[in-house]
Amino acid sequence: MNLWILILFGMFGGLVRNLVGLAKNKVFTGKKKFSNVKFWIPMIISAMIGAFCALLTIEDYRIALLAGYAGTDLIQGLYKMTK
């Protein structure tokens, strides 16, 4: 499978996780103020982490999507397994 497709799916997974967290934060805390910096910086970081995690997976776009969503949890789990 094409490496770029895995990266894109990983990035998408990271973005979805960040959007879910943002929605949860707005619903549970009732914050109404929107900050561009607090939105875009985590989105970019989540996409980068998702892309990295997707590269750690086998060549399956579904696993890459889940790895991107799991993000840092996946990295931490892999680190603990090798330690």
Steps between C-alpha positions, in 0.01 A plus 500: 500500500613851432687660790326833448158343544608359838630842604176672394284250688719537808470878480124471462481278809700754700276783383185308591634433849578868547154605378335251737702643789408854399130413478513322836671798660239743365208280606620419851658832595259726315778717357367729231817696414696378197874551461664443162836418655349247742324338205767486228812414700348181652352410159844518336666307783226234495539456125877462535469245781233313303723486192793372708286231663366392163856438385547262794217276380481234236385596154127520566316830478244395765774428751672826405176689571466336841867557577460866413199522730683324783799732453720533804333203669637279223850648530499451877380139468765414242769659718391297803500180294859549390629610837 
